[in-house]
Amino acid sequence: MAGAFDLFFSSATLVLPEQFWALSMQFKTAVLVPTMKMAVVLCLIMSVMLLIEKMSMGIVSLYAKIFCRKPEKIYKWEAVKEDEEQGSLAYPMVLVQVPMFNEKEVYKLSIGAVCNLAWPSDRLIIQVLDDSTELITRDLVQKECEKWRRKGINIDYISRDNRNGYKAGALKEAMEISYVQICEYVTIFDADFQPDSDFLMRTVPFLIHNPEIGLVQARWKFVNADDCMMTRIQEMSLNYHFKIEQQSGSSTVSFFGFNGTAGVWRIAAINEAAGWKERTTVEDMDLAVRTTLLGWKFVYVGSVKVKSELPSTFKAYRFQQHRWSCGPANLFKKMALEILRAKKVSLQKKFYLIYNFFLARRIISHNVTFFFYCVVIPLSVFIPEVEIPRWGVVYIPTIITCLNSLGTPSSIHLTFFWILFENVMSWHRCKAVFIGLTEAERANEWIVTEKLGDMLKTKPLVNVVNKIRTKFWDRYNFSELGIGICLWMCGSYDYAYRTDHYFVYIYPLSISFLIMGFGYVGAFIPK
């Protein structure tokens, strides 16, 4: 390998003039080396910030678990019971909203689940907000609603002739219908979510008995986590999000980001915060931040789990992660001054929102993962003058990885693959963060995550292939292929000339980029 590099450099020396090499050495000494040293310092600072954030969240969640700090013990909770005199009037009016867009594979599951919720039928209103552009899908959803209406369910099918504001626009328009005024609470379920029948019985009492609470958020449970390696890795990341991030936010400052679904809102809190806004692709987080700035508290109830579906294809997952990374960065840019000027929240909560919630978790984490582990460390093999301390390369990422793996103990054996997958995805997340901060062309891009439902089990294989991949070249992801080739060169140079053994990490990372670049990840349908 060293001989191959020597041959390449000697050939380049013969082709290129000596003046070029002299200028390149001057550029390396004057620009490249100082820039790389500064990049190392910045990445180490961000790594320490991320480590402190992860450890603090882990300590809070561990404290809540050890001392049984359950929501039922912190807040008043009493089951809702039918009164002999009032009858079903003892139950508050609840609105259920199910937004969907061309959800042909899952609409029956979500509609059936919300129609089977254990709540008096005369105290429950269900809205199916269908923005589908496929006429066949619209007809199927409407017929499904009519079927449940004939069974005595108070269900309303609502469709629009446009997609203005996307999901936020649909929810906003639905809240303006006159009968919503008699409702006290609203719960939202995306089209692939299937709540258990006792969902309202377990969540609404928090809102009834605690007037300061504006949102009750449940946890997600994944029905297709075992479909493939990619869904298992997603489960690990999301379990950490709910068990650690959401739990720590709920326990410390009574705030966390609304997940957009599987939560119950107090309608008065939504109205006080001026309702849904469509200025970003994270309308759920936007509403949550505006609501908490008015003094409302949020409660995370991890014992209530709602079935949902993880993206099974890499393309769908990339689009989802772009929206989840770009939206928060864009929202931070638009709300930073509003947070600082808020008068109804403490200085501690303002700091938590700006530093912990936005900067550390949604901007720094993506940047340090990509730039440090996928750019700075690999490029440092070409510059002997740049040294990275062992604690930054080994100890900090090891501790962070161990903390993340605690969210799903049953998948701890997949931690190595999780590291590589998350490093590859950091390229897309980091790119999305900069798009959100600069409000570039794709800042407001909204592509609904494709759901497959039971399609892989119930339909002929050829139909599934046609739906998932219609063009052969759509499978290739050229940015991942390019990064993978560059990393392979870095690893080879390190193996040939250096003694720091970075190639042990760079080679697997390069292979991961190449595998995902060639499309061998996610739901794969053989010929």
C-alpha positions in Angstrom: 0.0 0.0 0.0 2.9 2.4 0.8 4.4 1.5 -2.5 1.2 2.4 -4.3 1.1 5.8 -2.6 4.8 6.3 -3.4 4.2 5.5 -7.1 1.3 7.9 -7.2 3.2 10.8 -5.6 6.3 10.2 -7.7 4.1 10.2 -10.9 2.4 13.4 -9.7 5.9 15.0 -9.1 6.9 14.3 -12.7 3.7 15.7 -14.1 3.3 18.8 -12.0 6.0 21.5 -11.9 8.2 22.1 -8.9 6.5 25.5 -8.4 3.2 23.8 -7.7 4.7 21.7 -4.9 6.4 24.7 -3.4 3.2 26.6 -3.3 1.3 23.6 -2.0 3.7 23.3 0.9 3.4 27.0 1.7 -0.4 26.7 1.6 -0.2 23.7 3.9 2.0 25.5 6.4 0.2 28.9 6.3 -3.4 27.8 5.9 -4.2 24.1 6.2 -2.3 23.2 9.4 -3.7 26.2 11.4 -7.2 25.6 10.1 -7.0 21.9 11.0 -5.7 22.7 14.5 -8.5 25.2 15.0 -11.0 22.6 13.8 -9.7 20.0 16.3 -10.0 22.5 19.2 -13.6 23.4 18.1 -14.6 19.8 17.7 -13.2 18.9 21.1 -15.1 21.8 22.8 -18.3 20.6 21.1 -17.6 17.0 22.1 -17.2 18.0 25.8 -20.4 20.1 25.6 -22.3 17.1 24.1 -20.8 14.8 26.7 -22.0 17.0 29.6 -25.4 17.3 28.0 -25.7 13.5 27.6 -24.5 12.8 31.1 -26.8 15.3 32.7 -29.8 13.9 30.9 -28.8 10.4 31.9 -28.4 11.3 35.6 -31.8 13.0 35.7 -33.5 9.9 34.0 -31.7 7.5 36.4 -32.8 9.6 39.4 -36.4 9.5 38.1 -36.2 5.7 37.6 -34.5 4.8 40.9 -36.8 7.0 43.1 -39.9 6.1 41.1 -40.6 9.7 40.0 -43.6 8.7 38.0 -46.0 11.4 36.7 -48.8 9.9 38.7 -46.8 10.6 41.9 -45.8 14.1 40.9 -49.2 15.3 39.6 -52.7 14.6 40.7 -54.2 11.7 38.8 -57.7 10.1 39.3 -59.5 7.9 36.9 -62.5 9.5 35.2 -65.7 7.8 36.2 -69.3 8.1 35.0 -71.4 10.0 37.5 -74.8 8.6 38.4 -76.5 12.0 38.1 -74.5 13.5 35.2 -73.9 10.2 33.3 -71.4 10.6 30.5 -71.3 14.4 31.1 -68.7 13.7 33.8 -66.3 13.1 30.9 -64.9 16.1 29.2 -65.3 16.6 25.4 -62.3 15.3 23.5 -61.4 16.0 19.9 -59.3 13.4 18.1 -57.5 14.4 14.9 -55.9 12.1 12.4 -54.0 14.0 9.7 -53.0 11.9 6.6 -51.7 12.2 3.1 -52.0 9.4 0.6 -51.9 6.8 3.4 -53.3 3.9 1.4 -51.4 1.3 3.4 -52.2 2.3 6.9 -55.4 4.5 7.0 -57.6 1.6 8.2 -55.3 0.9 11.1 -55.3 4.4 12.5 -59.0 5.1 11.9 -60.0 1.7 13.5 -57.8 2.4 16.5 -59.2 5.8 17.3 -62.7 4.7 16.8 -62.2 2.0 19.4 -61.0 4.4 22.1 -62.7 3.8 25.4 -64.6 7.1 25.9 -68.3 7.9 25.7 -69.3 8.3 22.1 -71.3 11.5 22.8 -68.2 13.0 24.4 -65.8 12.2 21.6 -65.4 13.8 18.1 -63.0 12.3 15.6 -61.7 14.3 12.6 -59.9 12.5 9.8 -58.0 15.3 8.0 -57.3 13.9 4.5 -55.0 15.9 2.3 -54.5 13.1 -0.2 -53.9 13.9 -3.8 -54.7 10.4 -4.9 -58.5 10.3 -5.6 -58.7 6.5 -5.1 -57.1 6.9 -1.6 -59.5 9.7 -0.8 -62.5 7.6 -1.7 -61.2 4.7 0.4 -60.6 6.9 3.5 -64.0 8.5 3.1 -65.8 5.1 2.8 -63.9 3.9 6.0 -65.2 6.9 7.9 -68.7 6.3 6.7 -68.5 2.7 7.8 -67.6 3.8 11.4 -70.2 6.5 11.3 -72.9 3.9 10.7 -71.7 2.1 13.8 -72.5 5.2 15.9 -69.0 6.8 16.0 -69.0 10.6 15.8 -66.4 10.8 13.0 -66.0 13.7 10.5 -64.1 13.3 7.2 -62.5 16.6 6.2 -60.5 17.0 2.9 -59.0 20.1 1.3 -58.4 21.0 -2.3 -54.9 22.3 -1.5 -52.0 21.5 0.9 -51.4 25.0 2.2 -49.3 24.7 5.3 -49.1 20.9 5.0 -50.0 19.2 8.3 -50.0 22.5 10.3 -52.4 24.0 7.8 -54.8 21.0 8.0 -54.8 21.1 11.8 -55.3 24.8 11.9 -58.3 24.8 9.6 -59.8 21.9 11.4 -59.6 23.7 14.8 -61.6 26.6 13.3 -64.7 24.4 12.8 -67.6 25.5 15.1 -68.1 22.3 17.0 -64.5 22.3 18.2 -65.4 25.1 20.6 -67.2 22.7 22.9 -64.1 20.5 23.2 -61.6 20.9 26.1 -58.8 18.7 24.8 -57.4 17.5 21.5 -55.3 14.5 20.8 -53.4 13.9 17.5 -52.4 10.7 15.9 -50.5 10.4 12.6 -51.8 7.9 10.1 -49.5 5.0 11.1 -50.3 5.3 14.9 -52.5 2.9 16.7 -53.4 3.9 20.3 -54.7 1.3 22.7 -58.3 1.7 23.7 -57.4 3.0 27.2 -55.2 5.8 25.9 -57.6 8.7 26.8 -58.4 7.1 30.1 -54.7 7.1 31.1 -53.7 10.5 29.8 -56.7 12.9 30.0 -56.9 12.8 33.9 -53.5 14.6 34.1 -55.2 17.5 32.2 -58.4 17.4 34.2 -56.8 17.6 37.7 -53.8 19.8 36.9 -54.9 23.1 35.2 -51.2 24.1 34.7 -50.5 21.2 32.4 -50.9 22.0 28.7 -49.6 18.8 27.1 -49.4 15.1 27.9 -47.0 13.1 25.7 -47.0 9.4 25.3 -44.2 7.1 24.1 -43.9 5.5 20.7 -43.8 1.7 20.3 -42.6 0.3 17.0 -44.5 -2.5 15.3 -41.8 -3.1 12.6 -38.6 -2.7 14.6 -37.5 -6.2 13.6 -38.0 -5.7 9.9 -34.3 -5.0 9.1 -31.1 -3.7 10.6 -32.0 -0.1 9.8 -35.3 -0.3 11.8 -33.5 -1.9 14.7 -31.0 1.0 14.8 -33.8 3.6 14.5 -35.5 1.9 17.5 -32.3 2.4 19.5 -32.1 6.1 18.7 -35.8 6.8 19.4 -35.9 4.8 22.6 -33.0 6.9 23.9 -35.0 10.0 22.8 -38.0 9.0 24.8 -36.5 7.3 27.8 -33.7 9.9 28.3 -34.4 13.2 26.5 -38.2 13.4 27.0 -38.0 12.0 30.5 -35.3 14.4 31.7 -37.0 17.4 30.2 -40.3 16.5 31.9 -38.6 15.9 35.2 -36.5 19.1 35.3 -38.3 22.0 33.6 -41.6 20.4 32.6 -40.7 20.9 29.0 -39.8 18.8 26.0 -40.5 18.9 22.3 -44.0 17.7 21.3 -43.5 14.7 19.0 -46.3 15.7 16.7 -48.4 12.7 17.5 -49.5 10.5 20.4 -50.1 13.5 22.7 -53.1 15.2 24.3 -53.2 19.0 24.3 -55.4 21.4 26.3 -57.1 23.4 23.6 -56.9 26.6 25.8 -53.1 26.3 25.7 -53.1 26.0 21.9 -55.4 29.0 21.6 -53.3 31.1 24.0 -50.2 30.4 21.9 -52.0 31.6 18.7 -52.6 28.0 17.4 -50.7 26.1 14.7 -48.2 28.0 12.6 -46.8 26.9 9.2 -43.5 28.8 9.2 -41.3 25.7 9.6 -41.5 22.0 9.0 -41.7 21.2 12.7 -45.0 22.8 13.6 -45.2 20.5 16.6 -42.0 21.8 18.1 -43.0 25.4 17.2 -46.3 25.1 19.1 -44.5 23.4 22.1 -41.9 26.2 22.5 -44.5 29.0 22.1 -46.8 27.3 24.7 -44.1 26.8 27.3 -43.0 30.4 27.0 -46.5 31.3 28.2 -45.9 29.2 31.4 -47.7 25.9 30.5 -46.2 22.7 31.8 -45.7 19.5 29.9 -45.8 15.9 31.2 -44.2 12.8 29.6 -45.9 9.6 30.4 -43.6 6.8 29.3 -45.8 4.0 30.6 -48.4 4.8 27.9 -47.1 3.4 24.6 -48.7 4.0 21.1 -47.9 1.6 18.2 -46.3 3.2 15.2 -44.3 2.4 12.1 -40.6 3.2 11.4 -39.4 4.1 7.9 -38.4 0.9 6.2 -36.6 2.3 3.2 -33.4 4.4 3.3 -34.9 7.1 1.1 -37.9 7.6 3.3 -35.7 7.7 6.4 -33.4 10.3 4.8 -36.4 12.6 4.0 -37.7 12.2 7.5 -34.3 13.0 9.1 -33.9 16.1 6.8 -37.2 17.5 8.1 -36.4 16.6 11.7 -32.9 18.3 11.5 -33.7 21.2 9.3 -36.9 22.3 11.0 -35.5 22.7 14.5 -32.5 24.7 13.2 -34.8 27.0 11.2 -37.2 27.4 14.3 -34.2 28.3 16.5 -33.2 31.0 14.1 -36.8 32.4 14.2 -37.4 32.1 17.9 -34.1 32.8 19.7 -35.0 36.4 20.4 -38.6 35.6 21.3 -37.2 33.1 23.9 -34.9 35.7 25.4 -37.7 38.3 25.6 -40.2 36.0 27.2 -41.5 37.3 30.5 -43.5 34.4 31.9 -40.6 31.9 32.2 -37.5 31.8 34.4 -34.0 32.5 33.3 -33.2 28.8 33.9 -35.9 27.7 31.4 -34.7 30.3 28.8 -31.1 28.8 29.2 -32.5 25.3 28.9 -34.4 26.1 25.7 -31.6 28.0 24.0 -28.6 25.9 25.1 -29.8 22.4 26.0 -32.8 22.0 23.8 -31.7 23.8 20.6 -27.9 24.3 20.6 -26.5 21.2 22.2 -29.0 18.6 21.0 -30.1 19.9 17.6 -27.1 21.8 16.2 -23.9 20.9 18.0 -24.6 17.1 18.1 -25.1 16.8 14.3 -22.1 19.1 13.5 -19.6 17.4 15.8 -20.7 13.9 14.7 -20.0 14.7 11.0 -17.2 17.1 11.1 -15.1 15.5 13.9 -15.6 11.8 13.1 -16.1 11.9 9.4 -13.9 14.9 8.3 -11.3 16.1 10.9 -10.1 12.8 12.2 -9.8 11.2 8.7 -8.1 14.3 7.2 -5.6 14.5 10.1 -3.8 11.4 8.8 -2.4 13.6 6.0 -1.1 16.3 8.4 1.4 15.0 11.0 1.5 18.4 12.7 -2.1 17.9 13.8 -2.5 15.8 17.0 -5.8 14.8 18.5 -5.8 13.8 22.2 -6.8 10.2 22.9 -9.5 11.3 25.3 -11.2 13.2 22.4 -10.9 10.3 19.9 -11.6 7.4 22.2 -12.9 8.2 25.7 -15.6 10.8 25.0 -17.3 8.9 22.0 -17.1 5.7 24.0 -19.0 7.2 27.0 -21.6 8.9 24.7 -22.1 5.6 22.8 -22.6 3.7 26.1 -25.1 6.2 27.3 -27.1 6.0 24.0 -27.1 2.2 24.1 -28.8 2.1 27.5 -32.1 3.1 25.9 -32.5 -0.3 24.3 -30.5 -3.0 26.3 -31.9 -5.8 24.1 -30.0 -4.3 21.1 -26.7 -3.5 22.8 -25.0 -6.0 20.5 -25.8 -3.7 17.6 -24.0 -0.7 19.1 -21.1 -1.0 16.7 -23.5 -0.9 13.7 -25.5 1.9 15.3 -22.3 4.1 15.5 -21.5 3.6 11.8 -25.1 4.2 10.7 -25.4 7.4 12.8 -22.1 8.7 11.4 -23.4 8.2 7.9 -26.7 9.9 8.7 -24.8 12.8 10.4 -23.9 13.9 6.8 -27.6 14.4 6.0 -28.5 15.9 9.4 -25.5 18.3 9.4 -26.4 19.4 5.8 -30.1 19.9 6.9 -29.0 22.0 9.9 -27.2 24.5 7.7 -30.1 24.6 5.3 -32.4 25.4 8.2 -30.1 28.1 9.6 -29.6 29.8 6.2 -33.2 29.2 5.1 -31.9 27.7 1.8 -34.1 26.2 -0.9 -35.0 23.0 0.9 -35.7 24.7 4.3 -39.4 24.2 4.0 -39.4 21.0 2.1 -42.1 18.6 3.4 -42.1 15.1 2.1 -44.4 12.7 4.0 -42.6 9.7 5.3 -43.7 6.6 3.3 -45.4 3.9 5.3 -45.6 0.3 4.1 -48.0 -1.0 6.7 -48.6 -4.7 6.0 -47.8 -4.4 2.4 -44.7 -6.6 2.6 -46.7 -9.4 4.1 -50.0 -9.2 2.2 -49.2 -8.1 -1.4 -47.4 -10.0 -4.2 -43.7 -9.3 -4.3 -43.7 -7.7 -7.7 -46.2 -5.0 -6.5 -43.9 -4.2 -3.6 -40.9 -3.9 -5.9 -42.8 -1.5 -8.2 -43.8 0.7 -5.3 -40.4 0.8 -3.6 -38.1 1.1 -6.6 -39.3 2.2 -9.9 -35.9 3.1 -11.4 -32.7 1.2 -11.1 -30.5 4.2 -10.7 -32.7 5.6 -7.9 -31.0 3.1 -5.6 -27.6 4.8 -5.7 -26.7 7.7 -3.3 -23.8 9.4 -4.9 -22.9 11.7 -2.0 -22.4 8.7 0.2 -20.3 7.0 -2.4 -18.0 10.0 -2.8 -17.5 10.3 0.9 -16.9 6.6 1.2 -14.1 6.7 -1.4 -12.4 9.7 0.2 -12.5 7.9 3.6 -11.0 4.8 2.1 -8.1 6.8 0.8 -7.6 8.4 4.2 -7.7 5.0 5.9 -5.2 3.6 3.4 -2.8 6.4 3.9 -3.0 6.1 7.6 -2.4 2.3 7.4 0.6 2.9 5.1 2.4 5.8 6.8 1.0 6.6 10.3 1.1 4.8 13.6 -2.1 6.1 15.2 -4.2 3.3 13.9 -7.1 5.5 12.9 -7.6 3.2 10.0 -9.2 0.7 12.4 -12.1 3.2 12.6 -11.9 4.8 9.2 -12.1 1.6 7.1 -15.5 0.4 8.7 -16.8 4.0 8.4 -15.8 4.1 4.7 -17.5 0.7 4.1 -20.6 2.0 5.8 -20.8 5.0 3.5 -20.3 2.7 0.5 -22.9 0.2 1.5 -25.5 2.9 2.1 -24.3 4.6 -1.1 -25.0 1.5 -3.1 -28.5 1.2 -1.5 -27.9 -1.9 0.5 -29.7 -0.7 3.6 -33.3 -0.7 4.8 -36.0 -2.8 3.3 -34.4 -4.7 0.4 -36.5 -6.7 -2.0 -34.6 -9.4 -3.9 -35.2 -9.9 -7.6 
